[in-house]
Amino acid sequence: MLHLLPIYKLIAITAIVITTIALVIQFHVNSNATVATIVSTVIQAITIGEIVFVVIMTIVWRKIWSSMPVLGHWYFPDLNGTWSGEIRWCWNGKAGTKPVVARIRQNLLRINVYLSSDESESETLAVHAGRDVDSGIQKLFYIYRNTPRDSQLTTNPRHEGAAILLFKRMDRGQLAGNYFTNRDTKGEIILYRNTDYYN
Protein backbone atom coordinates (compact mmCIF):
# COMPACT_ATOMS: atom_id res chain seq x y z
CA MET A 1 0.00 0.00 0.00
CA LEU A 2 2.99 2.30 0.10
CA HIS A 3 2.26 3.59 -3.38
CA LEU A 4 -1.18 4.79 -2.25
CA LEU A 5 0.34 7.26 0.18
CA PRO A 6 3.22 9.54 -0.75
CA ILE A 7 5.33 7.52 1.70
CA TYR A 8 8.76 8.64 0.54
CA LYS A 9 7.60 12.23 0.78
CA LEU A 10 6.19 11.54 4.24
CA ILE A 11 9.51 10.06 5.39
CA ALA A 12 11.47 12.97 3.93
CA ILE A 13 9.12 15.57 5.41
CA THR A 14 9.20 13.79 8.77
CA ALA A 15 13.01 13.79 8.77
CA ILE A 16 13.14 17.48 7.78
CA VAL A 17 10.61 18.50 10.44
CA ILE A 18 12.36 16.46 13.14
CA THR A 19 15.74 17.89 12.12
CA THR A 20 14.39 21.43 12.17
CA ILE A 21 12.79 20.97 15.58
CA ALA A 22 15.97 19.39 16.95
CA LEU A 23 18.10 22.25 15.63
CA VAL A 24 15.75 24.93 17.01
CA ILE A 25 15.75 23.24 20.42
CA GLN A 26 19.51 22.77 20.32
CA PHE A 27 20.17 26.44 19.49
CA HIS A 28 17.59 27.58 22.03
CA VAL A 29 19.17 25.53 24.80
CA ASN A 30 22.78 26.10 23.77
CA SER A 31 23.51 28.69 21.11
CA ASN A 32 27.25 27.89 21.31
CA ALA A 33 26.83 24.22 20.46
CA THR A 34 29.61 22.51 18.55
CA VAL A 35 29.10 20.80 15.21
CA ALA A 36 29.52 17.41 16.91
CA THR A 37 26.77 18.26 19.41
CA ILE A 38 24.44 19.44 16.66
CA VAL A 39 25.05 16.30 14.57
CA SER A 40 24.52 14.09 17.62
CA THR A 41 21.25 15.85 18.47
CA VAL A 42 19.98 15.56 14.89
CA ILE A 43 20.85 11.84 14.71
CA GLN A 44 19.09 11.14 18.01
CA ALA A 45 16.01 13.12 16.97
CA ILE A 46 15.77 11.39 13.58
CA THR A 47 16.21 7.95 15.17
CA ILE A 48 13.44 8.57 17.70
CA GLY A 49 11.23 10.13 15.03
CA GLU A 50 11.65 7.24 12.62
CA ILE A 51 10.89 4.68 15.38
CA VAL A 52 7.68 6.55 16.13
CA PHE A 53 6.94 6.69 12.38
CA VAL A 54 7.38 2.91 11.99
CA VAL A 55 5.13 2.23 15.01
CA ILE A 56 2.45 4.43 13.47
CA MET A 57 2.83 2.73 10.08
CA THR A 58 2.53 -0.80 11.46
CA ILE A 59 0.37 -0.58 14.61
CA VAL A 60 -1.39 2.72 15.22
CA TRP A 61 -2.68 3.17 11.66
CA ARG A 62 -5.77 1.00 12.27
CA LYS A 63 -6.91 3.29 15.07
CA ILE A 64 -6.41 6.28 12.78
CA TRP A 65 -8.25 4.51 9.92
CA SER A 66 -11.19 3.50 12.15
CA SER A 67 -11.51 7.00 13.65
CA MET A 68 -11.34 8.64 10.19
CA PRO A 69 -13.30 6.38 7.79
CA VAL A 70 -12.77 8.82 4.94
CA LEU A 71 -9.17 7.53 4.72
CA GLY A 72 -10.51 4.15 3.64
CA HIS A 73 -12.38 5.86 0.81
CA TRP A 74 -9.53 8.15 -0.25
CA TYR A 75 -6.68 5.66 -0.06
CA PHE A 76 -7.55 2.04 0.60
CA PRO A 77 -9.80 0.24 3.10
CA ASP A 78 -8.66 -1.77 6.09
CA LEU A 79 -9.08 -5.37 4.90
CA ASN A 80 -7.86 -7.05 8.10
CA GLY A 81 -9.87 -10.01 9.28
CA THR A 82 -11.40 -13.26 8.15
CA TRP A 83 -13.34 -13.43 4.89
CA SER A 84 -15.58 -16.32 3.77
CA GLY A 85 -16.83 -17.11 0.32
CA GLU A 86 -16.31 -19.34 -2.64
CA ILE A 87 -14.23 -19.95 -5.72
CA ARG A 88 -16.12 -20.64 -8.94
CA TRP A 89 -13.63 -22.59 -11.05
CA CYS A 90 -13.22 -23.97 -14.56
CA TRP A 91 -10.50 -26.53 -15.29
CA ASN A 92 -10.06 -29.30 -17.87
CA GLY A 93 -13.58 -28.80 -19.23
CA LYS A 94 -15.16 -29.08 -15.78
CA ALA A 95 -16.64 -26.39 -13.53
CA GLY A 96 -17.64 -26.15 -9.91
CA THR A 97 -17.56 -24.16 -6.71
CA LYS A 98 -15.37 -24.50 -3.65
CA PRO A 99 -16.02 -22.85 -0.25
CA VAL A 100 -12.98 -20.91 0.96
CA VAL A 101 -11.82 -18.86 3.93
CA ALA A 102 -9.35 -16.01 3.58
CA ARG A 103 -7.36 -14.47 6.41
CA ILE A 104 -6.07 -11.02 5.50
CA ARG A 105 -3.35 -9.27 7.49
CA GLN A 106 -2.64 -5.70 6.52
CA ASN A 107 -0.74 -2.65 7.68
CA LEU A 108 0.43 0.40 5.79
CA LEU A 109 3.55 -1.43 4.68
CA ARG A 110 2.14 -4.72 3.40
CA ILE A 111 -0.85 -6.99 2.81
CA ASN A 112 -0.87 -10.79 3.17
CA VAL A 113 -3.73 -12.97 2.00
CA TYR A 114 -3.95 -16.60 3.18
CA LEU A 115 -6.71 -18.46 1.34
CA SER A 116 -7.67 -22.00 2.31
CA SER A 117 -10.20 -24.68 1.44
CA ASP A 118 -10.64 -28.29 2.43
CA GLU A 119 -8.24 -29.24 -0.39
CA SER A 120 -5.49 -26.60 -0.38
CA GLU A 121 -3.94 -23.44 1.02
CA SER A 122 -2.46 -20.47 -0.78
CA GLU A 123 0.21 -18.03 0.25
CA THR A 124 0.84 -14.51 -0.95
CA LEU A 125 3.69 -13.98 -3.38
CA ALA A 126 2.88 -10.34 -4.18
CA VAL A 127 0.04 -7.93 -3.57
CA HIS A 128 -0.60 -4.51 -5.03
CA ALA A 129 -3.43 -2.39 -3.69
CA GLY A 130 -4.69 0.24 -6.08
CA ARG A 131 -7.44 2.62 -6.98
CA ASP A 132 -8.76 3.10 -10.50
CA VAL A 133 -8.06 6.70 -11.43
CA ASP A 134 -11.27 7.18 -13.42
CA SER A 135 -13.84 5.17 -11.45
CA GLY A 136 -12.28 5.31 -7.98
CA ILE A 137 -12.85 1.56 -7.58
CA GLN A 138 -10.41 0.04 -5.11
CA LYS A 139 -8.68 -3.12 -6.32
CA LEU A 140 -6.40 -5.78 -4.91
CA PHE A 141 -3.97 -7.30 -7.42
CA TYR A 142 -2.98 -10.59 -5.85
CA ILE A 143 -0.38 -13.18 -6.94
CA TYR A 144 -0.30 -16.42 -4.98
CA ARG A 145 1.05 -19.97 -4.74
CA ASN A 146 -1.51 -22.69 -4.05
CA THR A 147 -0.32 -25.82 -2.27
CA PRO A 148 -2.73 -28.77 -2.10
CA ARG A 149 -3.00 -31.03 0.91
CA ASP A 150 -1.09 -34.29 0.55
CA SER A 151 -4.24 -36.26 -0.25
CA GLN A 152 -4.96 -33.95 -3.22
CA LEU A 153 -1.52 -33.82 -4.89
CA THR A 154 -2.38 -36.16 -7.76
CA THR A 155 -5.66 -34.47 -8.73
CA ASN A 156 -4.78 -30.90 -7.75
CA PRO A 157 -1.10 -30.09 -8.42
CA ARG A 158 0.67 -27.12 -6.86
CA HIS A 159 0.32 -23.99 -8.96
CA GLU A 160 0.67 -20.21 -9.06
CA GLY A 161 -2.11 -17.81 -9.91
CA ALA A 162 -3.19 -14.21 -10.01
CA ALA A 163 -6.44 -12.43 -9.21
CA ILE A 164 -7.81 -8.94 -9.47
CA LEU A 165 -10.31 -8.42 -6.67
CA LEU A 166 -12.60 -5.39 -6.50
CA PHE A 167 -13.56 -4.04 -3.08
CA LYS A 168 -17.25 -3.21 -2.65
CA ARG A 169 -18.56 -1.40 0.42
CA MET A 170 -21.65 -3.48 0.98
CA ASP A 171 -22.62 -4.58 4.49
CA ARG A 172 -19.26 -5.65 5.97
CA GLY A 173 -17.46 -5.53 2.62
CA GLN A 174 -16.94 -7.75 -0.40
CA LEU A 175 -13.89 -8.68 -2.46
CA ALA A 176 -14.74 -10.22 -5.81
CA GLY A 177 -13.04 -10.72 -9.12
CA ASN A 178 -11.54 -13.06 -11.66
CA TYR A 179 -8.48 -15.28 -11.28
CA PHE A 180 -6.33 -17.45 -13.50
CA THR A 181 -3.47 -19.88 -12.90
CA ASN A 182 -0.44 -21.31 -14.68
CA ARG A 183 -2.26 -24.64 -15.08
CA ASP A 184 -5.03 -23.03 -17.13
CA THR A 185 -7.56 -22.83 -14.33
CA LYS A 186 -9.73 -19.76 -14.32
CA GLY A 187 -12.76 -18.53 -12.51
CA GLU A 188 -14.06 -16.11 -9.94
CA ILE A 189 -13.29 -15.49 -6.28
CA ILE A 190 -16.05 -14.00 -4.11
CA LEU A 191 -15.31 -13.15 -0.47
CA TYR A 192 -17.40 -11.51 2.25
CA ARG A 193 -15.87 -10.08 5.41
CA ASN A 194 -16.79 -11.95 8.59
CA THR A 195 -17.71 -10.12 11.77
CA ASP A 196 -14.15 -10.18 13.20
CA TYR A 197 -13.30 -6.96 11.31
CA TYR A 198 -11.61 -5.31 14.28
CA ASN A 199 -9.68 -8.39 15.49
C-alpha positions as CSV (number, residue, x, y, z in Angstrom):
1,M,0.0,0.0,0.0
2,L,3.0,2.3,0.1
3,H,2.3,3.6,-3.4
4,L,-1.2,4.8,-2.2
5,L,0.3,7.3,0.2
6,P,3.2,9.5,-0.7
7,I,5.3,7.5,1.7
8,Y,8.8,8.6,0.5
9,K,7.6,12.2,0.8
10,L,6.2,11.5,4.2
11,I,9.5,10.1,5.4
12,A,11.5,13.0,3.9
13,I,9.1,15.6,5.4
14,T,9.2,13.8,8.8
15,A,13.0,13.8,8.8
16,I,13.1,17.5,7.8
17,V,10.6,18.5,10.4
18,I,12.4,16.5,13.1
19,T,15.7,17.9,12.1
20,T,14.4,21.4,12.2
21,I,12.8,21.0,15.6
22,A,16.0,19.4,17.0
23,L,18.1,22.3,15.6
24,V,15.7,24.9,17.0
25,I,15.7,23.2,20.4
26,Q,19.5,22.8,20.3
27,F,20.2,26.4,19.5
28,H,17.6,27.6,22.0
29,V,19.2,25.5,24.8
30,N,22.8,26.1,23.8
31,S,23.5,28.7,21.1
32,N,27.3,27.9,21.3
33,A,26.8,24.2,20.5
34,T,29.6,22.5,18.5
35,V,29.1,20.8,15.2
36,A,29.5,17.4,16.9
37,T,26.8,18.3,19.4
38,I,24.4,19.4,16.7
39,V,25.1,16.3,14.6
40,S,24.5,14.1,17.6
41,T,21.3,15.9,18.5
42,V,20.0,15.6,14.9
43,I,20.8,11.8,14.7
44,Q,19.1,11.1,18.0
45,A,16.0,13.1,17.0
46,I,15.8,11.4,13.6
47,T,16.2,7.9,15.2
48,I,13.4,8.6,17.7
49,G,11.2,10.1,15.0
50,E,11.6,7.2,12.6
51,I,10.9,4.7,15.4
52,V,7.7,6.6,16.1
53,F,6.9,6.7,12.4
54,V,7.4,2.9,12.0
55,V,5.1,2.2,15.0
56,I,2.5,4.4,13.5
57,M,2.8,2.7,10.1
58,T,2.5,-0.8,11.5
59,I,0.4,-0.6,14.6
60,V,-1.4,2.7,15.2
61,W,-2.7,3.2,11.7
62,R,-5.8,1.0,12.3
63,K,-6.9,3.3,15.1
64,I,-6.4,6.3,12.8
65,W,-8.3,4.5,9.9
66,S,-11.2,3.5,12.1
67,S,-11.5,7.0,13.6
68,M,-11.3,8.6,10.2
69,P,-13.3,6.4,7.8
70,V,-12.8,8.8,4.9
71,L,-9.2,7.5,4.7
72,G,-10.5,4.1,3.6
73,H,-12.4,5.9,0.8
74,W,-9.5,8.2,-0.2
75,Y,-6.7,5.7,-0.1
76,F,-7.5,2.0,0.6
77,P,-9.8,0.2,3.1
78,D,-8.7,-1.8,6.1
79,L,-9.1,-5.4,4.9
80,N,-7.9,-7.0,8.1
81,G,-9.9,-10.0,9.3
82,T,-11.4,-13.3,8.1
83,W,-13.3,-13.4,4.9
84,S,-15.6,-16.3,3.8
85,G,-16.8,-17.1,0.3
86,E,-16.3,-19.3,-2.6
87,I,-14.2,-20.0,-5.7
88,R,-16.1,-20.6,-8.9
89,W,-13.6,-22.6,-11.1
90,C,-13.2,-24.0,-14.6
91,W,-10.5,-26.5,-15.3
92,N,-10.1,-29.3,-17.9
93,G,-13.6,-28.8,-19.2
94,K,-15.2,-29.1,-15.8
95,A,-16.6,-26.4,-13.5
96,G,-17.6,-26.2,-9.9
97,T,-17.6,-24.2,-6.7
98,K,-15.4,-24.5,-3.6
99,P,-16.0,-22.9,-0.2
100,V,-13.0,-20.9,1.0
101,V,-11.8,-18.9,3.9
102,A,-9.3,-16.0,3.6
103,R,-7.4,-14.5,6.4
104,I,-6.1,-11.0,5.5
105,R,-3.3,-9.3,7.5
106,Q,-2.6,-5.7,6.5
107,N,-0.7,-2.7,7.7
108,L,0.4,0.4,5.8
109,L,3.6,-1.4,4.7
110,R,2.1,-4.7,3.4
111,I,-0.8,-7.0,2.8
112,N,-0.9,-10.8,3.2
113,V,-3.7,-13.0,2.0
114,Y,-4.0,-16.6,3.2
115,L,-6.7,-18.5,1.3
116,S,-7.7,-22.0,2.3
117,S,-10.2,-24.7,1.4
118,D,-10.6,-28.3,2.4
119,E,-8.2,-29.2,-0.4
120,S,-5.5,-26.6,-0.4
121,E,-3.9,-23.4,1.0
122,S,-2.5,-20.5,-0.8
123,E,0.2,-18.0,0.3
124,T,0.8,-14.5,-1.0
125,L,3.7,-14.0,-3.4
126,A,2.9,-10.3,-4.2
127,V,0.0,-7.9,-3.6
128,H,-0.6,-4.5,-5.0
129,A,-3.4,-2.4,-3.7
130,G,-4.7,0.2,-6.1
131,R,-7.4,2.6,-7.0
132,D,-8.8,3.1,-10.5
133,V,-8.1,6.7,-11.4
134,D,-11.3,7.2,-13.4
135,S,-13.8,5.2,-11.4
136,G,-12.3,5.3,-8.0
137,I,-12.8,1.6,-7.6
138,Q,-10.4,0.0,-5.1
139,K,-8.7,-3.1,-6.3
140,L,-6.4,-5.8,-4.9
141,F,-4.0,-7.3,-7.4
142,Y,-3.0,-10.6,-5.9
143,I,-0.4,-13.2,-6.9
144,Y,-0.3,-16.4,-5.0
145,R,1.0,-20.0,-4.7
146,N,-1.5,-22.7,-4.1
147,T,-0.3,-25.8,-2.3
148,P,-2.7,-28.8,-2.1
149,R,-3.0,-31.0,0.9
150,D,-1.1,-34.3,0.6
151,S,-4.2,-36.3,-0.3
152,Q,-5.0,-33.9,-3.2
153,L,-1.5,-33.8,-4.9
154,T,-2.4,-36.2,-7.8
155,T,-5.7,-34.5,-8.7
156,N,-4.8,-30.9,-7.8
157,P,-1.1,-30.1,-8.4
158,R,0.7,-27.1,-6.9
159,H,0.3,-24.0,-9.0
160,E,0.7,-20.2,-9.1
161,G,-2.1,-17.8,-9.9
162,A,-3.2,-14.2,-10.0
163,A,-6.4,-12.4,-9.2
164,I,-7.8,-8.9,-9.5
165,L,-10.3,-8.4,-6.7
166,L,-12.6,-5.4,-6.5
167,F,-13.6,-4.0,-3.1
168,K,-17.3,-3.2,-2.6
169,R,-18.6,-1.4,0.4
170,M,-21.6,-3.5,1.0
171,D,-22.6,-4.6,4.5
172,R,-19.3,-5.7,6.0
173,G,-17.5,-5.5,2.6
174,Q,-16.9,-7.7,-0.4
175,L,-13.9,-8.7,-2.5
176,A,-14.7,-10.2,-5.8
177,G,-13.0,-10.7,-9.1
178,N,-11.5,-13.1,-11.7
179,Y,-8.5,-15.3,-11.3
180,F,-6.3,-17.5,-13.5
181,T,-3.5,-19.9,-12.9
182,N,-0.4,-21.3,-14.7
183,R,-2.3,-24.6,-15.1
184,D,-5.0,-23.0,-17.1
185,T,-7.6,-22.8,-14.3
186,K,-9.7,-19.8,-14.3
187,G,-12.8,-18.5,-12.5
188,E,-14.1,-16.1,-9.9
189,I,-13.3,-15.5,-6.3
190,I,-16.0,-14.0,-4.1
191,L,-15.3,-13.2,-0.5
192,Y,-17.4,-11.5,2.2
193,R,-15.9,-10.1,5.4
194,N,-16.8,-12.0,8.6
195,T,-17.7,-10.1,11.8
196,D,-14.2,-10.2,13.2
197,Y,-13.3,-7.0,11.3
198,Y,-11.6,-5.3,14.3
199,N,-9.7,-8.4,15.5
